[in-house]
């Protein structure tokens, strides 16, 4: 029901919802907001697209998303102390 309300413009998504939608849809926030992919900002990405097949680029994109997800999991959440460790 929530997705339907968002799709029909009856509700505005919060940032956490936008981030989750972007993840699930494998889209950037720019794509969600503007409807078009952002311009490439790294020349290495353009070079990779010229050298690799579309299938190889897709695999590398998935690997990058996995690496980013792992990186995010290792970072303290907002409001948490960076050096704090919970001990049983």
Secondary structure, 3 states (H helix, E strand, C coil): CHHHHHHCCCCCCCHHHHHHHHHHHCCCHHHHHHCCCCCCCCHHHHHHHHHCCHHHHHHHHHHHHHHHHHHHHHCCCCCCCCCCCCCC
